[in-house]
Amino acid sequence: MENLKVIIFDFDGVIFDSESLHLEAFNEVLKKHNISISEEVYYKDFISFDDKGVFEKLIDDKLIIDELIRDKNIFFEKYSIDNGLLFDGVYELIKKLSTKYILCIGSGAKRSEIISVLKKFNLESFFEVIISADDVNYSKPNPETFQKVIDILNESENIRDIDCLVIEDTPGGISAAKSANMFCASITNTFDKSLLVEADFIFNSYREIEDFLLLDID
């Protein structure tokens, strides 16, 4: 990785500690359809999907799905963003990495959710490109999210897939990064490292990532 230029962060589960809040929001809007997602099922079957992907696995009617996506987004932004926190050490990592690398976000979250959180924690200025669920046709583990990051960067830069490192927390996210021919570092925020073995590197903390990527910076 001697030519590493770009760090692409996943959002939920990597920057924003919000997966339990997303589960709460899904279950809130699914109540009227008598559907409930258990924590075990959510982390096993849905963790890498965007909102559309989750609802499509549960309900066939496209009109209902569109309504659920809207209602879930409203609930999450109104009640959950204020209660969510950044992972310990991630703000410092982002700030330090921004002195050496181009930083981007490649996420299955809604753009409005991402921007709201970044503004709340004064992080928006650190990221050059943000690709959200609103910007792709296929969610992770499809590589489209990360491929679009490069497409936008290459409007003004000269970036190859092997110049990028993705930071992910789920097996689906890792698969997407590897399918995009990028390096991938996983953080054990959501899953045990035994489930993250497809990643090139596995870290237990942001300090470990900082030490790995910034060894030559005082």
N, C-alpha and C positions, 0 to 999 in steps of 0.2 A: 504493500500500500504506500510505496514511496511517493506516488503522484496524487495522493488523496487531496481532493479540493473541496468536496461537498459533504456535509453531514445532513441527513434527512431524518427528522424526528417524526415518529408516530406521535399522536396527541393523547388520546385517552389511554391511560395505563402507562404512559411514558413521561409526559409533561404534567397532565392533569389527573389527579387521583379521583376518578369519577365513575369507574365501572359499576360500583354498587348503586350510584345515583342513577345511572342509565337503566339498570334493572328495575329500580323503583319506578322510574318514569314509564317504562314499557308496561309494567303490571298495572299502573294506574289507568292507562288508556285502554288496556285490554279487559278491564273489569266488566264493561258492559257487554262483552262477548263471552263472558264466563271462561276466560282463559287466564291462566297464571303460569309464569315461568319460574321454576325453582332456581335457587342459586347454583346448584349442581348442574342443572341442564344448561343454564345460561353460559357458565364458564366452559362447559364441555362442547356445546353445539353452536353457540351464537357469538362468541367473544370477538371474532374477527370481522363479523358482518357489519355493514352499515344498517341504518334503520329499515330501509326498503328490504334488504336481504332477510332481516329478522321477521318482519311481518309477512313476507312472501312465503316463508316456511310454515306459517301458522294459519294464514287466511288466503283464500283463492280470489276473492272479489277485488279487482283493481281499484274500484271507486272507494271501497272501504279502506284499502291500504293507503291510498292518498290521504284520506281523512285521518287515519291513525298516525301517519307520519307528521302531519300538521299539528295534531293535538299533542303528540309526544314532544315535539320540538317546543311548543308553547309551554308545556308543563316543565320541561327540563330547564329552559331559559328562565322561567319565572321563579322556580323553587330550588333548583339544584345547583345552578352556577354559583349562587351566593354561599352555598354550603360546601362546595368542593374546594380542595386545596391542591397546591403544587406538591409534587413529591419532594421530600427533603433533599436538598442539594442540587436540584435540577436548575434552579434560577442561576446559581453560581456557575454551574457547568455551561449553560447557554451563554452567559456573559463572557466567560473566558474563551470558549470555542470561537466566538464571533470575532476574536482578534486574529484568528489564523485561517478560518474556513468560511465558505459560503454556507449559511444555514437555511434550511427549508423545512417545511412540514408536509408530510404525506399521510393523510388521515381519512378514515371512514366516517368521521364526525361531520355534522353540518357546518358550513362555513360560518354561519351566524354564531354558533356555539363557540367555535374556535376563536373568532375575533373578539367576542365578549370576554372570554377568559384572558386572552393575551392583553387586552386593554386594561382589564382589572388589575393584572399583575405587572403592568408596564413592560411587556415582553414583545409587543408587536414590531418594534423597530429592528429587532435582531434577525428577522426572517425575510429573506429575499423573495421566496416563492411559497405559496400555500396552496396545496391541492387538497380539496375536501370531497365529501360524498356528492356535492352538487356539481362537481367538475368531471365526473367519470361515468361511463356506462356500466362498468363492472367493478364490484368491490373486491377487496382482498379475499382470498389469496391470488386473485388475478393481478398481474403486475402493472396494470394500466396506471394506477395511482403514481407509481414511481417513474414510469416512463414519461408521464406528462410533466413531472418536475423537470426532467432533463430537456424535454421539448421547449419548455418556457425559458429555462436558463440559456439554451442555445440560440435564443433570439438575440442575445448580446454576448454570450460566452462561448467557449469551446470546451464542452464537457463530455466525457465519455462515461458509459455506465460503470467502468472499473475505477473511475475517479471518485465514486460515491460510496459512502458508508451509511447504511440505514440503522437506526436504533429502534428496536421493536421489543414487544413484551409477550407476543403470542405466537404459537406455531404457524397460524395462518399468515400473519404479518411477515414472519421469516420466510415462508414459502414465496410470498409475493416479491420480496426483495431479491431472493436468489433467482427467481424466474426472470427478474429484470437484469440479471447478471451483475448485481451490485454486491459489495461486501455487506455483511450484516452482523451487528452486535446486539445481543439480547440482554435485557435487564430482568432480574427475577422478581419483578413487582407483582406479577399476576400468576405465573406458573413456576413450578419447581424446575431447576435446571435440567433434570432428566427429560423434560418435554421440549427443551429448547435446543437440542443437540444439532439441529440443522444449521444453526447460526455459526458463523466463523469464530465468534468470540462470545463468551458468556460472562456477565458481570453481576455482582450482588449489590453494588452501590454506584452512585454517580461519581464518588471520589475515585473509584477504580477506573471508571471511564476517563475521567480527567487525567489521571496519572498515565494512562495508556496513550492518549491522544496529544498530551501537552508536555511530554517529557523534556522538550527542548525550550520550554518557556519558563522563565523565572516566576 
